[in-house]
Amino acid sequence: MTDSQSSGPMSRSLVRDVEQYLSTKQVSDRIGIPVSTLRYYRSKGIGPESHVQGRARVVYKLSKLQEWLTAQESNQVRGGVA
């Protein structure tokens, strides 16, 4: 196999783009925020990044959810050593 067949830009792109997606219910179960609150956050543009797959299936990239949770944690830190 040549380099272009096994590790060309296309194959690297496909590997990099493989991502786990979660439904609104899965996100709710995972982080303990009610589905209705996640829907409200989505409508206001303040929650974790999401997008629509197909006609109406809202999904969240796991990596973006983790980024959002980290940002929320950073914004809410109280106490500790300064």
C-alpha positions as CSV (number, residue, x, y, z in Angstrom):
1,M,0.0,0.0,0.0
2,T,1.3,3.4,-0.8
3,D,1.3,6.4,1.6
4,S,-1.5,8.1,-0.2
5,Q,-3.7,4.9,0.1
6,S,-3.2,4.3,3.8
7,S,-2.6,7.7,5.3
8,G,-3.6,10.3,2.8
9,P,-5.4,13.5,3.7
10,M,-8.8,11.8,3.1
11,S,-8.2,8.9,5.5
12,R,-6.7,11.2,8.2
13,S,-9.7,13.4,7.9
14,L,-12.1,10.6,8.3
15,V,-10.3,9.3,11.4
16,R,-10.2,12.7,12.9
17,D,-13.8,13.3,12.2
18,V,-15.1,10.2,14.0
19,E,-16.9,11.5,16.9
20,Q,-19.4,10.2,19.4
21,Y,-22.8,11.9,19.3
22,L,-25.3,11.9,22.1
23,S,-29.1,12.5,22.1
24,T,-30.7,15.1,24.3
25,K,-31.9,12.3,26.6
26,Q,-28.4,10.8,26.8
27,V,-26.9,14.2,27.7
28,S,-29.6,14.7,30.3
29,D,-28.8,11.3,31.9
30,R,-25.1,11.8,31.8
31,I,-24.9,15.3,33.3
32,G,-28.1,15.5,35.4
33,I,-29.7,18.4,33.6
34,P,-33.4,17.8,32.7
35,V,-34.2,17.4,29.0
36,S,-36.5,20.5,29.2
37,T,-33.6,22.6,30.5
38,L,-31.4,21.4,27.7
39,R,-34.1,22.4,25.2
40,Y,-34.4,25.8,26.8
41,Y,-30.6,26.3,26.7
42,R,-30.6,25.3,23.1
43,S,-33.3,27.9,22.3
44,K,-31.4,30.6,24.0
45,G,-28.0,29.6,22.6
46,I,-26.5,29.2,26.1
47,G,-26.1,25.4,26.5
48,P,-23.7,22.9,25.1
49,E,-23.1,23.1,21.3
50,S,-25.6,20.9,19.4
51,H,-26.9,20.5,15.9
52,V,-29.7,18.8,14.1
53,Q,-29.2,15.5,12.3
54,G,-31.7,14.7,9.6
55,R,-35.0,16.5,10.0
56,A,-35.4,16.9,13.7
57,R,-32.8,14.8,15.7
58,V,-30.8,17.1,18.0
59,V,-27.4,15.7,18.8
60,Y,-24.4,16.8,20.9
61,K,-20.8,16.0,20.2
62,L,-19.3,14.4,23.3
63,S,-16.1,16.5,22.9
64,K,-18.2,19.7,22.8
65,L,-20.2,18.7,25.8
66,Q,-17.0,18.1,27.7
67,E,-15.7,21.5,26.7
68,W,-18.9,23.2,27.9
69,L,-18.8,21.3,31.2
70,T,-15.2,22.4,31.8
71,A,-16.1,26.0,31.0
72,Q,-19.1,25.8,33.4
73,E,-16.8,24.4,36.1
74,S,-14.2,27.1,35.6
75,N,-16.9,29.8,35.8
76,Q,-18.3,28.5,39.1
77,V,-15.1,27.9,41.1
78,R,-15.4,29.2,44.7
79,G,-12.9,29.1,47.5
80,G,-9.6,27.3,47.3
81,V,-6.1,28.9,47.2
82,A,-5.7,32.1,45.3
